[in-house]
Amino acid sequence: MKIRIMLAFAVCMVIGSIGYAEEVRPAPSTLQIGPSQVQKAPTSIQKETIKISGPIQVQPNPNIWGGIVAGAEEGKFNNPQGIAINLSLGFVYVADKGNNRVQQFKTDGSFVKSITIQSPYDVTVDGYGAVYVFSGADCKIYQYSRYLDLENSWGGYITSAGETGKFYVPCQIKAAISSDSTFYVYASESAANRGSIQKFKDNGQFVKIWRGNAGFYKPRGIAFGPYMDTENKTQYVFYVADEGRHNISIFSEIKGTLIGYVGSKGSANGQFNSPQDVELDLLTNVGLPYIYVADTGNNRIQKFNTHGIYQAQWGSTGTAYGKFKQPRGIAVDRDGNVYVVDSGNNRIQKFLKADIDKLSQQIVN
């Protein structure tokens, strides 16, 4: 009996040892992770192609009129030269020389109409809305009504030395109120050794001539307005962009003498290289207007105060907005926005007063 009990106990011990060994398994040499837990990374990056139907539409800059390439369509230009603004009606006129026409626009660049005239060098507008165009084809000044109907013409080629009321080489014209509160038309020419400015009544009657001995050599653009001298005394003068002397001459019409000049030849701030136009913002800064100069040879616009002190500049050679290739004409509207004839790029560029003021403030500070 004792032997049977001991044998049964031994058998149980063996069976128990075998069962325990089956439940405890050795740890694997590597961690096994099921495929449902981790997603396999792609072996290559899948590229997604975006399809665009139709051409990409690029919005044009509303402050650029025309284009780099010359054109004859409405609103396009071919070697434009001069520009003028009817301040009361808000029309802009451009002497489109290469297309033998003057184009009329609204200040937002919308085309209005055009008139045909051979080789227009410059255009100006008087206080009554009459438009005057200086033609290089016959050296005549043509007068149009505010509706662009031809009303009169005068001038022509000089046939004898000392002849007045006629021209050798037409340049630019400006209609402005003189010191006697009357509108006159002033015309410049810059022929070698014959530079002069002539004054006419609005009916074409010759009034006066100032030649090179008045203090300028090759006068181009003309602007009228107040000038404040070193004693802070203000007098009414006209400013002349002198291409030959590379400066802006300040001339007293009443005295017929040169008061002074701004600038010299060079490319530093306040210097010029063949400036061809000058304008004042008479309506936005009444009493103390700023002076804007088309610094043609340096491909930039410079700004001065009525003391002739440099304030700001913008531009360099190029085709992007704010860059120029021979800026030849300049005008300012009643809101102080500046329009530049970018002649070599066959376009007009418009610069908002707010942007110009910011630039001026940065430079003055």
Salt bridges, closest charged atoms under 4 A:
ASP96 OD2 - ARG101 NE 2.81
GLU163 OE2 - LYS166 NZ 3.43
GLU231 OE1 - LYS233 NZ 3.42
ASP242 OD2 - ARG245 NE 3.84
GLU243 OE1 - ARG220 NH1 3.48
GLU253 OE2 - LYS199 NZ 2.53
GLU279 OE2 - LYS174 NZ 2.81
ASP295 OD2 - ARG300 NE 2.77
ASP342 OD2 - ARG347 NE 2.74
ASP357 OD1 - LYS303 NZ 3.87
ASP357 OD2 - LYS353 NZ 2.60
